[in-house]
Structure formats: structure tokens, C-alpha cells
Amino acid sequence: MRILIIEDETELANSMFRYLQNEDYKCDLAFDVQEAREKMMLVDYDCIALDIMLPFGSGLDLLSELKEAGKRDGVIIISAKNSVDDKINSLKLGADDYLAKPFHLAELSARIQSIIRRRNFGGNNTIIYKNLNINLLSKEVMVADTMVEITKTEYSLLLFLILNKNKVVSKNAIAENLSGQSALYFDNFDIIYSHIKNLKKKLGTTGDYIKTIYGTGYKLN
């Protein structure tokens, strides 16, 4: 899952970044409106943590631009202005949640997780796909009634494929989702092949759902 943190307080932004990275999110940082606008329009994020008061403009303007562009990124407003009007305006503009400063990083993570579950998985804590059962809270994967031990990267890959089930997902998209970097940084996709191979092996016959579309990418049927 990929998160964009838009916050001009450097110490707070870095704390959020480190905490969410440790929670297995891929995170990007932006410290002003201009930098945030570029990243928002270039990448589809699972959730954006957006401060209202920013250099060169307002976070609410960014929120409006995001919605006008038809993007579906989840948004949680974080603001030192704990006012009812700001909260109402944020929600009217399309924000998913509002969190007033100061806040505990654990609460921020829980709010982000809730937004992602609500937007991508109907608010459920578990995903059931054929004979796969994935617990989004404990991050445990079961095939039929058997627990499967998979790595953090394999777990992220499996979720990404499920989110895009019945679609062909390119190797570039997988590489960018898993690394948080542009696919241009990759000399080859050997690491992607390796992760796919290992995941399919661990899932047993369920791994057959993951089809290789030669020359393009992969598809979860």
C-alpha cells in the first residue's frame, strides 16, 4: 500500500514517514503545495495524509484539484486547526477523515488502515477470494484451512493482485507498487519473477489463479 504524506513540519513529516514505513506502507513525502501537486497527479496513492496549512497554498485546494481530476485516492486531513468548519469543509470536498494535531502516530495508522479497508475492501477486515482467506489486521493468509507463511513483500504482491483481479497488471506496475520507486530504477524484473514464483509455490494449487501474460505482466483470475 502506498501513502503520500503532505506536511511542511519536517520533524512531524519524518516521524510519520518512519512510523508508516515500519507498518509496511510505501511512503512518499511532500513539504509544499507544488511538490505535493506533482506527486498527486503522477501516482495513484492508497491514501494521502494531507495538512491544510502549507507553503504556497492550502491543502484544501489540493483536495479540490484531486477530486476534479477524478482521482480516487483516499484522503485524511491532518490539521492544527481543530475547528468544526474546517472539518465540515474537508468532508464536503471529499476527504475520508479528519485528524486534529497533535495526534498519536498509532491513531494515524489506524485511521489510514480504516480508509484503505473501506475504499478497497468494503470495510471488511478479511478478504475471501475463492479458497483464499486474508486477514487484513493480522496480515495472515490461509489457503482453505491451512496457514501459509509468506513474506511482507509477497503479502503486498498478493494484495495488489487481488485489488486488480481479472486485470492484467504490468511488471512495471508491480515493481513500482512493491518498491515505491519508478520502474525506471530497475535494470530488469528478475526480482518480480522471483516473488511471483515463490508466492505461487507457497499458495500451492491456489497459485494457479495467478496467470503469466507473456510479454506484459500477470493476471489473477
N, C-alpha and C positions, 0 to 999 in steps of 0.2 A: 504494500500500500504506500502511496506517495503523497507526502504532505508539503505544502508551501507555508512557511512562516513569514508573515509580513509584519515586522516590528522594528521600530527605529531605536529602541533602547537596547544597545549592543549586549549588555550583560544578560538581560532577560532573554533576548533572542537566542543567545548562545546556550543558555540554560535549557530553554525549550528544545532546542536542536539536539543537545546531548541526551536529554531525557527521552525524547521520542525516538531517537536512533536506538537507544537501549531497549525500547519497546518494539523493535524490529520494523519501524517505519523508515522509509527512504525520505529524507528531508532536504528541501531547498530553502535558502534564506533570501529575503529581500528587505532592504532597510529604508526604501523610499518609494514613492508612487511610481516613478519612472521605471525603476528596476523591477518592481512588482508587476507592472503592466506588461512588460516584455515577457516575463516568465509565465504569467497567467495565460497569455494568448498563445504561447508556444507549446505548453504542456497541459495535458488533462490530469488534474490532481484529484485524488480521492477526497481530500479535504484541505481547505485553506483556513489557517488561523490568521485573522485579519484585524489589525489595530485600526482605530478610527483616526487618531491624530498622527499624521505622517508628514515628513518633509515633502514639499512640492504638491500638496493636495490632501484630500480626505479619503480614508478607506471606504466610506460610503459611496464615493464617486466610482471607485474601483468595483465595488459590488454592483452598482448600476450597469457599468460597462460590461461586466461579466455576464449579467443576465441578458442584456441587449444583444450580446454576441451569440446567445443561445447555448452557452456552455453550462454543463450540469455539475460542475464541481461543488461538493459540499462546502459550506462556509460557516465558520464560527467566529463571531465578532468578539474581540478582546479589547477592553477599553477601561481607562482610568476614570472615565466619566460614567459613573453608575447612576444614570438618570433614566426615568421611565420613558421620556420622549425618545432618547437615543435607542433604547431597546425596541420600542414600538416601530420607529422608523427603519431600523435594521431588519426586523422581521417582515415589515411590509415590502421592503426592497428585495426580499428573497433569502435572507440569511436563515440558516437552520437552527442556530442557537446563539446565545449571548452570554459572555462570561466577564464579570467585572474584576478589575485588578484591585488589590492583589489576590492571587488565587494559588492553590496548590497545584503543582505540576501533575500530580496523580489525578486530580479532578479534570484538568485539561485533557489528559489522555483518555479518561473515561468518557468525556463528552465527545471527543473525536471518534472513539470507537463506536459510540451510540449512533452518531451521524452516519458513519460508514455502513453499519448494520442496517439502519433504517432505509438508506438510499439504495443499497446494493442487494440486501438480503431480506427486505420486508420487515426489518426489525427483529428477525429471529436470531437466536444465539447459536443455532445449529443449521447446517446446510445438509440436506439429504438429496443425493444425486445418484439414482439407481441404487446400487448397494454400497455406496459411499456415505459415510456419516462424519461430518466435520464439526467439531465443537469450536466455535469462534472465540470463546472465552479461555478455555484451557489449551486451545490450539492442538487438540488431539484428533487424530484421523483413524477411523475404523473402516475396515472393509468387511462387510457382513457383520459378524460379531467379534472380529479379531482386530486388536490394536496394531497399528502399523507405525513403526519408528521411522520418521523422516526428518531431515534436517530443516533448519529455518528457511534456507533457500528453496528447497523442494516444496515446503509448505506454501511459500509465496507464489511459486510457479503454479502449483495446483489451484490455488485461489484465483489466480489470473486467468487460467484456462477455463475455470468454471464460470467466472464473470463474463467470459466471451464464448460460452458454449455455443456450438453449431456455427461458429465463425472461424475463418482461417486467420490465425494470429501469426504475423511475420516474425522471423528471427530477430529483426531489428526491434520490434515492439517488446519482445520478451527480454532482450538484452537491456533495453532502457528501463523496463519495469523492475528488473532484478537489481540493477546496479545504480539506478538513479542518475546515470550519465547518458549522454548521447551515444548512439550506436557507432558514431564516427571514431570513438575512442577504442573500438575493438578491431584488432588486426584480423581476427577470424571468429567463428562462432563455435569453436570446439568445446568451450565450456558449456554452451547451451545444449549441444548434443549430449554431453556427459550427464547434465542434470536431467534431461528428458529420459535418457536411457536408465538412469538409476531410479527415477520416480516410477517409470513403467514396471521395472523389475520388482520394486517394493510393493506395488499395488497388485501384483500377480495378474490374473486374467482380467481384472478391472483395468489394468494398464492398457488393455487392447482398445479401450474407448479413445485413447489418445492416438490420433492418426497423423502420420507424417505426410504432408503435402509437398512432394519433392520440388525443390527449387523455390519454395515460397515460405513454408513455416509448418505450423501444427494446428490441429483442429480437435476439439473434444466433442465427440458425437453424443 
